[in-house]
Amino acid sequence: MSSYRTHKQNLRSMLEMLKKGKLISRSQVAQLLGTSEQTVTARIKELRYLGHKIQYSRSLHKYILIKKRRNYLKKGGLTWNKKE
């Protein structure tokens, strides 16, 4: 069983890997972080729960982080966030 600190470190590491496009397979990530594939799957689910849009791309053969699109409207000199 991992400690709370290790848990948070794994989440941060996985998120960084996603941002850099380097989170390839569960087995590779598990090996890098010294954990099981089940733990990697659980951390991906947790990151999704925290609001990160993560998908597995079959064509790229890796997990990808979907970046949030923001559309802004100018109104009266203020910037308004357009809700989709």
PDB file as gemmi writes it, atoms N, CA and C in Angstrom:
CRYST1    1.000    1.000    1.000  90.00  90.00  90.00 P 1                      
ATOM      1  N   MET A   1       0.840  -1.176   0.000  1.00  0.00           N  
ATOM      2  CA  MET A   1       0.000   0.000   0.000  1.00  0.00           C  
ATOM      3  C   MET A   1       0.887   1.241   0.000  1.00  0.00           C  
ATOM      4  N   SER A   2       0.577   2.191  -0.858  1.00  0.00           N  
ATOM      5  CA  SER A   2       1.415   3.383  -0.962  1.00  0.00           C  
ATOM      6  C   SER A   2       0.957   4.457   0.019  1.00  0.00           C  
ATOM      7  N   SER A   3       1.885   5.316   0.351  1.00  0.00           N  
ATOM      8  CA  SER A   3       1.573   6.404   1.274  1.00  0.00           C  
ATOM      9  C   SER A   3       0.859   7.525   0.530  1.00  0.00           C  
ATOM     10  N   TYR A   4       0.306   8.447   1.285  1.00  0.00           N  
ATOM     11  CA  TYR A   4      -0.388   9.596   0.705  1.00  0.00           C  
ATOM     12  C   TYR A   4       0.574  10.417  -0.145  1.00  0.00           C  
ATOM     13  N   ARG A   5       1.785  10.602   0.346  1.00  0.00           N  
ATOM     14  CA  ARG A   5       2.797  11.380  -0.390  1.00  0.00           C  
ATOM     15  C   ARG A   5       3.118  10.714  -1.730  1.00  0.00           C  
ATOM     16  N   THR A   6       3.330   9.415  -1.747  1.00  0.00           N  
ATOM     17  CA  THR A   6       3.616   8.684  -2.980  1.00  0.00           C  
ATOM     18  C   THR A   6       2.435   8.785  -3.932  1.00  0.00           C  
ATOM     19  N   HIS A   7       1.241   8.685  -3.384  1.00  0.00           N  
ATOM     20  CA  HIS A   7       0.019   8.792  -4.174  1.00  0.00           C  
ATOM     21  C   HIS A   7      -0.011  10.131  -4.916  1.00  0.00           C  
ATOM     22  N   LYS A   8       0.208  11.215  -4.203  1.00  0.00           N  
ATOM     23  CA  LYS A   8       0.202  12.551  -4.803  1.00  0.00           C  
ATOM     24  C   LYS A   8       1.355  12.726  -5.787  1.00  0.00           C  
ATOM     25  N   GLN A   9       2.510  12.179  -5.474  1.00  0.00           N  
ATOM     26  CA  GLN A   9       3.649  12.261  -6.386  1.00  0.00           C  
ATOM     27  C   GLN A   9       3.336  11.537  -7.692  1.00  0.00           C  
ATOM     28  N   ASN A  10       2.698  10.371  -7.586  1.00  0.00           N  
ATOM     29  CA  ASN A  10       2.321   9.620  -8.788  1.00  0.00           C  
ATOM     30  C   ASN A  10       1.322  10.402  -9.637  1.00  0.00           C  
ATOM     31  N   LEU A  11       0.354  11.042  -8.990  1.00  0.00           N  
ATOM     32  CA  LEU A  11      -0.617  11.855  -9.727  1.00  0.00           C  
ATOM     33  C   LEU A  11       0.081  12.994 -10.465  1.00  0.00           C  
ATOM     34  N   ARG A  12       0.969  13.690  -9.766  1.00  0.00           N  
ATOM     35  CA  ARG A  12       1.694  14.801 -10.395  1.00  0.00           C  
ATOM     36  C   ARG A  12       2.571  14.319 -11.538  1.00  0.00           C  
ATOM     37  N   SER A  13       3.257  13.211 -11.323  1.00  0.00           N  
ATOM     38  CA  SER A  13       4.128  12.660 -12.368  1.00  0.00           C  
ATOM     39  C   SER A  13       3.327  12.264 -13.600  1.00  0.00           C  
ATOM     40  N   MET A  14       2.204  11.610 -13.384  1.00  0.00           N  
ATOM     41  CA  MET A  14       1.368  11.187 -14.508  1.00  0.00           C  
ATOM     42  C   MET A  14       0.812  12.392 -15.259  1.00  0.00           C  
ATOM     43  N   LEU A  15       0.404  13.421 -14.548  1.00  0.00           N  
ATOM     44  CA  LEU A  15      -0.130  14.619 -15.189  1.00  0.00           C  
ATOM     45  C   LEU A  15       0.959  15.309 -16.014  1.00  0.00           C  
ATOM     46  N   GLU A  16       2.165  15.357 -15.487  1.00  0.00           N  
ATOM     47  CA  GLU A  16       3.282  15.936 -16.245  1.00  0.00           C  
ATOM     48  C   GLU A  16       3.563  15.120 -17.504  1.00  0.00           C  
ATOM     49  N   MET A  17       3.531  13.802 -17.376  1.00  0.00           N  
ATOM     50  CA  MET A  17       3.746  12.936 -18.536  1.00  0.00           C  
ATOM     51  C   MET A  17       2.673  13.184 -19.591  1.00  0.00           C  
ATOM     52  N   LEU A  18       1.440  13.337 -19.145  1.00  0.00           N  
ATOM     53  CA  LEU A  18       0.345  13.617 -20.075  1.00  0.00           C  
ATOM     54  C   LEU A  18       0.549  14.947 -20.782  1.00  0.00           C  
ATOM     55  N   LYS A  19       0.928  15.969 -20.018  1.00  0.00           N  
ATOM     56  CA  LYS A  19       1.133  17.294 -20.603  1.00  0.00           C  
ATOM     57  C   LYS A  19       2.244  17.285 -21.641  1.00  0.00           C  
ATOM     58  N   LYS A  20       3.257  16.462 -21.412  1.00  0.00           N  
ATOM     59  CA  LYS A  20       4.388  16.379 -22.338  1.00  0.00           C  
ATOM     60  C   LYS A  20       4.169  15.345 -23.444  1.00  0.00           C  
ATOM     61  N   GLY A  21       3.028  14.629 -23.388  1.00  0.00           N  
ATOM     62  CA  GLY A  21       2.738  13.617 -24.396  1.00  0.00           C  
ATOM     63  C   GLY A  21       3.555  12.357 -24.238  1.00  0.00           C  
ATOM     64  N   LYS A  22       3.985  12.062 -23.016  1.00  0.00           N  
ATOM     65  CA  LYS A  22       4.858  10.920 -22.784  1.00  0.00           C  
ATOM     66  C   LYS A  22       4.220   9.791 -21.990  1.00  0.00           C  
ATOM     67  N   LEU A  23       2.917   9.866 -21.760  1.00  0.00           N  
ATOM     68  CA  LEU A  23       2.245   8.784 -21.046  1.00  0.00           C  
ATOM     69  C   LEU A  23       1.781   7.786 -22.102  1.00  0.00           C  
ATOM     70  N   ILE A  24       2.542   6.730 -22.291  1.00  0.00           N  
ATOM     71  CA  ILE A  24       2.289   5.817 -23.397  1.00  0.00           C  
ATOM     72  C   ILE A  24       1.379   4.676 -22.969  1.00  0.00           C  
ATOM     73  N   SER A  25       1.884   3.741 -22.242  1.00  0.00           N  
ATOM     74  CA  SER A  25       1.058   2.601 -21.846  1.00  0.00           C  
ATOM     75  C   SER A  25       1.059   2.448 -20.329  1.00  0.00           C  
ATOM     76  N   ARG A  26       0.037   1.752 -19.863  1.00  0.00           N  
ATOM     77  CA  ARG A  26      -0.062   1.522 -18.416  1.00  0.00           C  
ATOM     78  C   ARG A  26       1.161   0.765 -17.912  1.00  0.00           C  
ATOM     79  N   SER A  27       1.605  -0.215 -18.674  1.00  0.00           N  
ATOM     80  CA  SER A  27       2.735  -1.030 -18.216  1.00  0.00           C  
ATOM     81  C   SER A  27       4.012  -0.199 -18.125  1.00  0.00           C  
ATOM     82  N   GLN A  28       4.247   0.685 -19.093  1.00  0.00           N  
ATOM     83  CA  GLN A  28       5.441   1.537 -19.049  1.00  0.00           C  
ATOM     84  C   GLN A  28       5.391   2.510 -17.886  1.00  0.00           C  
ATOM     85  N   VAL A  29       4.225   3.100 -17.667  1.00  0.00           N  
ATOM     86  CA  VAL A  29       4.078   4.050 -16.559  1.00  0.00           C  
ATOM     87  C   VAL A  29       4.237   3.324 -15.226  1.00  0.00           C  
ATOM     88  N   ALA A  30       3.640   2.148 -15.117  1.00  0.00           N  
ATOM     89  CA  ALA A  30       3.748   1.362 -13.886  1.00  0.00           C  
ATOM     90  C   ALA A  30       5.213   1.052 -13.582  1.00  0.00           C  
ATOM     91  N   GLN A  31       5.954   0.704 -14.612  1.00  0.00           N  
ATOM     92  CA  GLN A  31       7.368   0.392 -14.440  1.00  0.00           C  
ATOM     93  C   GLN A  31       8.148   1.637 -14.006  1.00  0.00           C  
ATOM     94  N   LEU A  32       7.885   2.775 -14.648  1.00  0.00           N  
ATOM     95  CA  LEU A  32       8.573   4.018 -14.307  1.00  0.00           C  
ATOM     96  C   LEU A  32       8.295   4.478 -12.882  1.00  0.00           C  
ATOM     97  N   LEU A  33       7.040   4.329 -12.450  1.00  0.00           N  
ATOM     98  CA  LEU A  33       6.641   4.802 -11.123  1.00  0.00           C  
ATOM     99  C   LEU A  33       6.793   3.744 -10.034  1.00  0.00           C  
ATOM    100  N   GLY A  34       7.141   2.527 -10.430  1.00  0.00           N  
ATOM    101  CA  GLY A  34       7.304   1.459  -9.443  1.00  0.00           C  
ATOM    102  C   GLY A  34       6.002   1.044  -8.800  1.00  0.00           C  
ATOM    103  N   THR A  35       4.959   0.952  -9.620  1.00  0.00           N  
ATOM    104  CA  THR A  35       3.631   0.589  -9.124  1.00  0.00           C  
ATOM    105  C   THR A  35       3.000  -0.415 -10.074  1.00  0.00           C  
ATOM    106  N   SER A  36       1.765  -0.794  -9.820  1.00  0.00           N  
ATOM    107  CA  SER A  36       1.090  -1.777 -10.672  1.00  0.00           C  
ATOM    108  C   SER A  36       0.270  -1.090 -11.764  1.00  0.00           C  
ATOM    109  N   GLU A  37      -0.096  -1.858 -12.777  1.00  0.00           N  
ATOM    110  CA  GLU A  37      -0.953  -1.328 -13.846  1.00  0.00           C  
ATOM    111  C   GLU A  37      -2.323  -0.950 -13.294  1.00  0.00           C  
ATOM    112  N   GLN A  38      -2.802  -1.707 -12.316  1.00  0.00           N  
ATOM    113  CA  GLN A  38      -4.091  -1.383 -11.689  1.00  0.00           C  
ATOM    114  C   GLN A  38      -4.021  -0.014 -11.018  1.00  0.00           C  
ATOM    115  N   THR A  39      -2.906   0.289 -10.382  1.00  0.00           N  
ATOM    116  CA  THR A  39      -2.737   1.588  -9.724  1.00  0.00           C  
ATOM    117  C   THR A  39      -2.713   2.699 -10.763  1.00  0.00           C  
ATOM    118  N   VAL A  40      -2.040   2.469 -11.882  1.00  0.00           N  
ATOM    119  CA  VAL A  40      -2.006   3.466 -12.957  1.00  0.00           C  
ATOM    120  C   VAL A  40      -3.422   3.748 -13.453  1.00  0.00           C  
ATOM    121  N   THR A  41      -4.204   2.686 -13.665  1.00  0.00           N  
ATOM    122  CA  THR A  41      -5.589   2.843 -14.103  1.00  0.00           C  
ATOM    123  C   THR A  41      -6.392   3.642 -13.082  1.00  0.00           C  
ATOM    124  N   ALA A  42      -6.196   3.357 -11.813  1.00  0.00           N  
ATOM    125  CA  ALA A  42      -6.907   4.079 -10.752  1.00  0.00           C  
ATOM    126  C   ALA A  42      -6.506   5.558 -10.736  1.00  0.00           C  
ATOM    127  N   ARG A  43      -5.227   5.856 -10.946  1.00  0.00           N  
ATOM    128  CA  ARG A  43      -4.768   7.246 -10.958  1.00  0.00           C  
ATOM    129  C   ARG A  43      -5.315   7.993 -12.168  1.00  0.00           C  
ATOM    130  N   ILE A  44      -5.409   7.322 -13.317  1.00  0.00           N  
ATOM    131  CA  ILE A  44      -6.002   7.951 -14.504  1.00  0.00           C  
ATOM    132  C   ILE A  44      -7.465   8.277 -14.229  1.00  0.00           C  
ATOM    133  N   LYS A  45      -8.173   7.352 -13.614  1.00  0.00           N  
ATOM    134  CA  LYS A  45      -9.579   7.602 -13.245  1.00  0.00           C  
ATOM    135  C   LYS A  45      -9.676   8.774 -12.279  1.00  0.00           C  
ATOM    136  N   GLU A  46      -8.750   8.850 -11.345  1.00  0.00           N  
ATOM    137  CA  GLU A  46      -8.757   9.942 -10.369  1.00  0.00           C  
ATOM    138  C   GLU A  46      -8.490  11.283 -11.052  1.00  0.00           C  
ATOM    139  N   LEU A  47      -7.531  11.315 -11.974  1.00  0.00           N  
ATOM    140  CA  LEU A  47      -7.252  12.544 -12.715  1.00  0.00           C  
ATOM    141  C   LEU A  47      -8.467  12.981 -13.525  1.00  0.00           C  
ATOM    142  N   ARG A  48      -9.165  12.008 -14.113  1.00  0.00           N  
ATOM    143  CA  ARG A  48     -10.408  12.323 -14.838  1.00  0.00           C  
ATOM    144  C   ARG A  48     -11.444  12.901 -13.882  1.00  0.00           C  
ATOM    145  N   TYR A  49     -11.573  12.309 -12.714  1.00  0.00           N  
ATOM    146  CA  TYR A  49     -12.528  12.792 -11.713  1.00  0.00           C  
ATOM    147  C   TYR A  49     -12.197  14.223 -11.296  1.00  0.00           C  
ATOM    148  N   LEU A  50     -10.905  14.548 -11.268  1.00  0.00           N  
ATOM    149  CA  LEU A  50     -10.465  15.888 -10.890  1.00  0.00           C  
ATOM    150  C   LEU A  50     -10.648  16.909 -12.015  1.00  0.00           C  
ATOM    151  N   GLY A  51     -11.168  16.446 -13.155  1.00  0.00           N  
ATOM    152  CA  GLY A  51     -11.507  17.371 -14.236  1.00  0.00           C  
ATOM    153  C   GLY A  51     -10.613  17.334 -15.457  1.00  0.00           C  
ATOM    154  N   HIS A  52      -9.609  16.481 -15.452  1.00  0.00           N  
ATOM    155  CA  HIS A  52      -8.712  16.388 -16.604  1.00  0.00           C  
ATOM    156  C   HIS A  52      -9.335  15.460 -17.646  1.00  0.00           C  
ATOM    157  N   LYS A  53      -9.360  15.928 -18.880  1.00  0.00           N  
ATOM    158  CA  LYS A  53      -9.933  15.125 -19.962  1.00  0.00           C  
ATOM    159  C   LYS A  53      -8.822  14.277 -20.561  1.00  0.00           C  
ATOM    160  N   ILE A  54      -8.852  12.991 -20.236  1.00  0.00           N  
ATOM    161  CA  ILE A  54      -7.821  12.057 -20.668  1.00  0.00           C  
ATOM    162  C   ILE A  54      -8.472  10.982 -21.523  1.00  0.00           C  
ATOM    163  N   GLN A  55      -7.876  10.734 -22.668  1.00  0.00           N  
ATOM    164  CA  GLN A  55      -8.368   9.691 -23.564  1.00  0.00           C  
ATOM    165  C   GLN A  55      -7.205   8.832 -24.022  1.00  0.00           C  
ATOM    166  N   TYR A  56      -7.532   7.614 -24.418  1.00  0.00           N  
ATOM    167  CA  TYR A  56      -6.516   6.763 -25.028  1.00  0.00           C  
ATOM    168  C   TYR A  56      -6.724   6.828 -26.530  1.00  0.00           C  
ATOM    169  N   SER A  57      -5.689   7.204 -27.241  1.00  0.00           N  
ATOM    170  CA  SER A  57      -5.753   7.296 -28.697  1.00  0.00           C  
ATOM    171  C   SER A  57      -5.261   5.989 -29.301  1.00  0.00           C  
ATOM    172  N   ARG A  58      -6.136   5.299 -29.977  1.00  0.00           N  
ATOM    173  CA  ARG A  58      -5.732   4.048 -30.626  1.00  0.00           C  
ATOM    174  C   ARG A  58      -4.791   4.299 -31.790  1.00  0.00           C  
ATOM    175  N   SER A  59      -4.981   5.420 -32.475  1.00  0.00           N  
ATOM    176  CA  SER A  59      -4.112   5.713 -33.621  1.00  0.00           C  
ATOM    177  C   SER A  59      -2.698   6.105 -33.182  1.00  0.00           C  
ATOM    178  N   LEU A  60      -2.592   6.810 -32.043  1.00  0.00           N  
ATOM    179  CA  LEU A  60      -1.279   7.215 -31.528  1.00  0.00           C  
ATOM    180  C   LEU A  60      -0.685   6.193 -30.561  1.00  0.00           C  
ATOM    181  N   HIS A  61      -1.529   5.276 -30.096  1.00  0.00           N  
ATOM    182  CA  HIS A  61      -1.128   4.238 -29.134  1.00  0.00           C  
ATOM    183  C   HIS A  61      -0.604   4.826 -27.827  1.00  0.00           C  
ATOM    184  N   LYS A  62      -1.316   5.847 -27.324  1.00  0.00           N  
ATOM    185  CA  LYS A  62      -0.934   6.428 -26.043  1.00  0.00           C  
ATOM    186  C   LYS A  62      -2.094   7.235 -25.469  1.00  0.00           C  
ATOM    187  N   TYR A  63      -1.974   7.545 -24.189  1.00  0.00           N  
ATOM    188  CA  TYR A  63      -2.947   8.401 -23.526  1.00  0.00           C  
ATOM    189  C   TYR A  63      -2.651   9.845 -23.903  1.00  0.00           C  
ATOM    190  N   ILE A  64      -3.707  10.619 -24.066  1.00  0.00           N  
ATOM    191  CA  ILE A  64      -3.533  12.033 -24.396  1.00  0.00           C  
ATOM    192  C   ILE A  64      -4.405  12.883 -23.477  1.00  0.00           C  
ATOM    193  N   LEU A  65      -3.930  14.076 -23.208  1.00  0.00           N  
ATOM    194  CA  LEU A  65      -4.659  15.045 -22.402  1.00  0.00           C  
ATOM    195  C   LEU A  65      -5.323  16.008 -23.364  1.00  0.00           C  
ATOM    196  N   ILE A  66      -6.647  16.076 -23.311  1.00  0.00           N  
ATOM    197  CA  ILE A  66      -7.408  16.966 -24.177  1.00  0.00           C  
ATOM    198  C   ILE A  66      -7.393  18.350 -23.543  1.00  0.00           C  
ATOM    199  N   LYS A  67      -6.861  19.307 -24.260  1.00  0.00           N  
ATOM    200  CA  LYS A  67      -6.787  20.667 -23.728  1.00  0.00           C  
ATOM    201  C   LYS A  67      -8.142  21.340 -23.827  1.00  0.00           C  
ATOM    202  N   LYS A  68      -8.442  22.126 -22.824  1.00  0.00           N  
ATOM    203  CA  LYS A  68      -9.714  22.841 -22.781  1.00  0.00           C  
ATOM    204  C   LYS A  68      -9.664  24.014 -23.747  1.00  0.00           C  
ATOM    205  N   ARG A  69     -10.681  24.114 -24.566  1.00  0.00           N  
ATOM    206  CA  ARG A  69     -10.795  25.264 -25.476  1.00  0.00           C  
ATOM    207  C   ARG A  69     -11.538  26.370 -24.760  1.00  0.00           C  
ATOM    208  N   ARG A  70     -11.069  27.575 -24.979  1.00  0.00           N  
ATOM    209  CA  ARG A  70     -11.745  28.724 -24.381  1.00  0.00           C  
ATOM    210  C   ARG A  70     -12.064  29.718 -25.473  1.00  0.00           C  
ATOM    211  N   ASN A  71     -13.303  30.105 -25.519  1.00  0.00           N  
ATOM    212  CA  ASN A  71     -13.733  31.147 -26.453  1.00  0.00           C  
ATOM    213  C   ASN A  71     -14.057  32.377 -25.633  1.00  0.00           C  
ATOM    214  N   TYR A  72     -13.511  33.487 -26.043  1.00  0.00           N  
ATOM    215  CA  TYR A  72     -13.750  34.723 -25.313  1.00  0.00           C  
ATOM    216  C   TYR A  72     -14.470  35.728 -26.201  1.00  0.00           C  
ATOM    217  N   LEU A  73     -15.369  36.442 -25.590  1.00  0.00           N  
ATOM    218  CA  LEU A  73     -16.093  37.511 -26.266  1.00  0.00           C  
ATOM    219  C   LEU A  73     -15.733  38.821 -25.583  1.00  0.00           C  
ATOM    220  N   LYS A  74     -15.515  39.835 -26.366  1.00  0.00           N  
ATOM    221  CA  LYS A  74     -15.266  41.160 -25.805  1.00  0.00           C  
ATOM    222  C   LYS A  74     -16.598  41.888 -25.717  1.00  0.00           C  
ATOM    223  N   LYS A  75     -16.888  42.434 -24.564  1.00  0.00           N  
ATOM    224  CA  LYS A  75     -18.140  43.154 -24.382  1.00  0.00           C  
ATOM    225  C   LYS A  75     -17.880  44.304 -23.425  1.00  0.00           C  
ATOM    226  N   GLY A  76     -17.986  45.511 -23.954  1.00  0.00           N  
ATOM    227  CA  GLY A  76     -17.803  46.681 -23.108  1.00  0.00           C  
ATOM    228  C   GLY A  76     -16.417  46.776 -22.495  1.00  0.00           C  
ATOM    229  N   GLY A  77     -15.409  46.278 -23.206  1.00  0.00           N  
ATOM    230  CA  GLY A  77     -14.048  46.339 -22.705  1.00  0.00           C  
ATOM    231  C   GLY A  77     -13.694  45.222 -21.736  1.00  0.00           C  
ATOM    232  N   LEU A  78     -14.682  44.395 -21.385  1.00  0.00           N  
ATOM    233  CA  LEU A  78     -14.426  43.276 -20.477  1.00  0.00           C  
ATOM    234  C   LEU A  78     -14.353  41.987 -21.271  1.00  0.00           C  
ATOM    235  N   THR A  79     -13.658  41.013 -20.747  1.00  0.00           N  
ATOM    236  CA  THR A  79     -13.582  39.707 -21.392  1.00  0.00           C  
ATOM    237  C   THR A  79     -14.565  38.784 -20.698  1.00  0.00           C  
ATOM    238  N   TRP A  80     -15.450  38.215 -21.467  1.00  0.00           N  
ATOM    239  CA  TRP A  80     -16.448  37.278 -20.959  1.00  0.00           C  
ATOM    240  C   TRP A  80     -16.111  35.899 -21.486  1.00  0.00           C  
ATOM    241  N   ASN A  81     -16.218  34.914 -20.641  1.00  0.00           N  
ATOM    242  CA  ASN A  81     -15.989  33.538 -21.058  1.00  0.00           C  
ATOM    243  C   ASN A  81     -17.279  32.986 -21.627  1.00  0.00           C  
ATOM    244  N   LYS A  82     -17.257  32.615 -22.897  1.00  0.00           N  
ATOM    245  CA  LYS A  82     -18.451  32.077 -23.549  1.00  0.00           C  
ATOM    246  C   LYS A  82     -18.623  30.624 -23.148  1.00  0.00           C  
ATOM    247  N   LYS A  83     -19.762  30.306 -22.604  1.00  0.00           N  
ATOM    248  CA  LYS A  83     -20.046  28.916 -22.224  1.00  0.00           C  
ATOM    249  C   LYS A  83     -20.578  28.167 -23.411  1.00  0.00           C  
ATOM    250  N   GLU A  84     -20.026  26.977 -23.620  1.00  0.00           N  
ATOM    251  CA  GLU A  84     -20.454  26.177 -24.775  1.00  0.00           C  
ATOM    252  C   GLU A  84     -21.582  25.253 -24.394  1.00  0.00           C  
TER     253      GLU A  84                                                      
END                                                                             
